[in-house]
Amino acid sequence: MMGEPQLDIARNIEALDCLKADLASFQADLYQALLKGSSEDFLQASAKMIITCFLLTKRLGLNFGHLEKEVYNNTQLLLVEKNCVEEWYGDISALKDYWDLKR
């Protein structure tokens, strides 16, 4: 049974607000993990942030592939721009190579 259009819109807005709050909370968790020096907590918070970004993408009417493609495209763009992490460590190149292997 389909819901009332107004209820669906209100529910979607509420879901977006919930996801935005989750994202902020997980970002705080990430900072706490960095402060504590906990790699396990850092990975958990990072994963939750990434998952939440994918869920926000879906709630905004896009599919997961759109976000994944945008991440890949931005990785390529960052290679062109001056970036200290790339210059010093080659991290962006390594990430692009990782994405290329997954494609």
C-alpha positions in Angstrom: 0.0 0.0 0.0 1.4 3.4 -1.0 1.6 6.1 1.6 0.1 9.5 1.3 2.4 11.8 -0.8 2.7 14.4 2.0 3.7 11.6 4.5 6.3 10.3 2.0 7.8 13.7 1.6 7.8 14.4 5.3 9.3 11.0 6.0 12.0 11.5 3.4 12.9 14.9 4.9 13.1 13.3 8.4 15.3 10.6 7.0 17.6 13.2 5.4 17.8 15.0 8.7 18.6 11.8 10.6 21.3 10.9 8.1 22.8 14.4 8.4 22.9 14.1 12.2 24.5 10.6 11.9 27.1 12.0 9.6 28.0 14.7 12.0 28.1 12.2 14.9 30.3 9.8 13.0 32.6 12.7 12.1 32.9 13.5 15.8 33.7 9.8 16.4 36.4 10.0 13.8 38.0 13.0 15.5 37.8 11.2 18.9 39.5 8.1 17.3 42.3 10.3 16.0 42.7 12.0 19.4 42.9 8.5 21.1 45.1 7.1 18.4 42.7 4.2 17.8 43.0 2.8 14.3 40.1 0.4 14.9 37.8 3.3 16.0 39.1 5.4 13.1 38.2 2.7 10.6 34.7 2.2 12.1 33.9 5.9 12.1 35.2 6.3 8.5 33.2 3.3 7.3 30.1 4.7 8.9 30.6 8.1 7.3 31.1 6.5 3.9 28.0 4.3 4.3 26.0 7.4 5.4 27.1 9.3 2.4 25.9 6.5 0.2 22.5 6.5 2.0 22.2 10.2 1.6 22.9 9.8 -2.1 20.0 7.3 -2.4 17.6 9.6 -0.3 18.4 12.4 -2.7 17.3 10.4 -5.7 20.6 9.3 -7.0 22.0 5.8 -7.2 25.0 4.5 -5.5 26.9 4.3 -8.8 26.7 8.1 -9.1 28.6 8.7 -5.9 31.1 6.0 -6.7 31.7 7.5 -10.1 32.1 11.0 -8.6 34.6 9.7 -6.1 36.6 8.2 -8.9 36.4 11.3 -11.1 37.5 13.5 -8.2 40.4 11.2 -7.5 41.5 11.9 -11.1 41.0 15.6 -10.7 43.1 15.7 -7.5 46.0 14.2 -9.4 46.1 17.2 -11.6 45.8 19.7 -8.8 48.7 20.5 -6.5 48.3 18.4 -3.4 50.9 17.9 -0.7 49.7 14.4 0.2 50.3 13.4 -3.5 53.6 15.2 -3.8 55.0 13.8 -0.6 53.5 10.3 -0.5 51.8 9.5 -3.7 48.5 8.6 -1.8 46.2 9.9 -4.5 47.9 7.9 -7.2 47.7 4.8 -4.9 44.0 5.5 -4.4 43.4 5.9 -8.2 45.3 2.6 -8.8 43.0 0.9 -6.2 39.9 2.3 -7.9 41.3 1.2 -11.3 41.7 -2.4 -10.0 38.2 -2.5 -8.7 36.7 -1.4 -12.0 
